[in-house]
Amino acid sequence: MRRMMMAALPLAMTLGLAGCGNEAPKTEAVEAPIFMKAGEWTITRKTTGYNTPTVTPAQYQAALKQVDEEKLCIAVDAKGTPDANALAGDEGQDCTYKDKLLRKGRLIATLSCKSGAATSEIALEGNYTADTLTLGSTMTKTAGGSPVLRTTHDVTGKRTGECSKA
């Protein structure tokens, strides 16, 4: 038994040292982060869902025909986070990020906003480049502790240039 262990020892040492070469581990290329560019954007919001406790089928169908387009100046901070109010559109004011993830052209965020006497929470998820934006948006408006409106939108955006100085 002792002879077998002694015979196996050089083999084990040889195999153990085989991985100790002078090669440095290969490093993967680091991808440059993707940032939205600040500037003037054209944002289009197409309503894909509209629900209130009292919505009628006619109101629902009318809401689905809504497509709003606006030109606005979007600020982007040093970390690449776009202005929350710009993403909220007319569904909220004084918005802040409740949570957010911006990574490799993907945005997942929740905005907390005021909406008149109520509050609104807007969940956003989608993709962006430096000059384009494609998001799904779900807004829940709450008044007196109860949800009073829920909307969903397809949001697209295109950067059109620098903000005007007017």
Disulfide bonds with the S-S distance in Angstrom:
Cys73-Cys163 1.75
Cys95-Cys113 2.10
